[in-house]
C-alpha cells in the first residue's frame, strides 16, 4: 500500500483538485492538508482519524485506503 502523501496526491490529481478545493470539500484547513500531502503522518501535524475519513470521502476513496497507512504510523484511534 502507498503511504498517505502518495495516496492523497494521486487521488487529488485524478480528480483535478487543489489543496484549497479539497479543503473546501472537507472543512479541513488548507495548511493542514498541505502538511498531510508533504509529510503524511510522520510530520509535526498529525491527521486525526476523522480527518482521514473526511479526506477519503471527499476523494471518493475507500476509508481502508487511507486508514491502514495512518494506523501503521501511529495515528490515534486507528
C-alpha positions as semicolon CSV with decimal commas, in nm:
position;residue;x (nm);y (nm);z (nm)
1;X;0,000;0,000;0,000
2;X;0,119;0,352;-0,077
3;X;0,180;0,598;0,201
4;X;-0,058;0,881;0,280
5;X;0,111;1,157;0,075
6;X;0,111;0,939;-0,237
7;X;-0,249;0,831;-0,187
8;X;-0,365;1,191;-0,143
9;X;-0,159;1,328;-0,432
10;X;-0,275;1,059;-0,674
11;X;-0,642;1,095;-0,578
12;X;-0,626;1,475;-0,599
13;X;-0,457;1,456;-0,938
14;X;-0,721;1,211;-1,071
15;X;-0,997;1,444;-0,956
16;X;-0,818;1,765;-1,058
17;X;-0,839;1,903;-0,704
18;X;-0,604;2,150;-0,541
19;X;-0,538;2,153;-0,169
20;X;-0,774;2,452;-0,145
21;X;-1,051;2,267;-0,331
22;X;-1,006;1,966;-0,102
23;X;-1,019;2,197;0,200
24;X;-1,345;2,341;0,069
25;X;-1,491;1,990;0,037
26;X;-1,379;1,871;0,379
27;X;-1,368;2,174;0,605
28;X;-1,008;2,086;0,691
29;X;-0,786;2,393;0,673
30;X;-0,566;2,415;0,362
31;X;-0,233;2,430;0,556
32;X;-0,321;2,103;0,732
33;X;-0,400;1,934;0,402
34;X;-0,071;2,057;0,257
35;X;0,111;1,919;0,561
36;X;-0,056;1,579;0,516
37;X;0,046;1,579;0,149
38;X;0,402;1,680;0,228
39;X;0,469;1,479;0,545
40;X;0,191;1,224;0,572
41;X;0,157;1,110;0,930
42;X;0,528;1,142;1,004
43;X;0,536;1,521;1,018
44;X;0,468;1,757;1,306
45;X;0,098;1,782;1,212
46;X;-0,083;1,451;1,257
47;X;-0,418;1,387;1,090
48;X;-0,696;1,268;1,314
49;X;-0,898;0,962;1,228
50;X;-1,195;1,188;1,149
51;X;-0,983;1,398;0,911
52;X;-0,865;1,087;0,732
53;X;-1,224;0,969;0,695
54;X;-1,328;1,309;0,560
55;X;-1,040;1,307;0,310
56;X;-1,129;0,957;0,194
57;X;-1,493;1,056;0,148
58;X;-1,408;1,379;-0,038
59;X;-1,167;1,194;-0,267
60;X;-1,408;0,903;-0,320
61;X;-1,157;0,658;-0,175
62;X;-1,232;0,357;0,041
63;X;-1,158;0,454;0,400
64;X;-0,937;0,146;0,421
65;X;-0,705;0,303;0,164
66;X;-0,623;0,591;0,398
67;X;-0,660;0,450;0,750
68;X;-0,427;0,148;0,740
69;X;-0,130;0,366;0,648
70;X;-0,222;0,602;0,929
71;X;-0,254;0,315;1,176
72;X;0,094;0,199;1,089
73;X;0,225;0,548;1,153
74;X;0,062;0,570;1,494
75;X;-0,241;0,790;1,431
76;X;-0,455;0,767;1,747
77;X;-0,783;0,582;1,712
78;X;-0,679;0,363;1,420
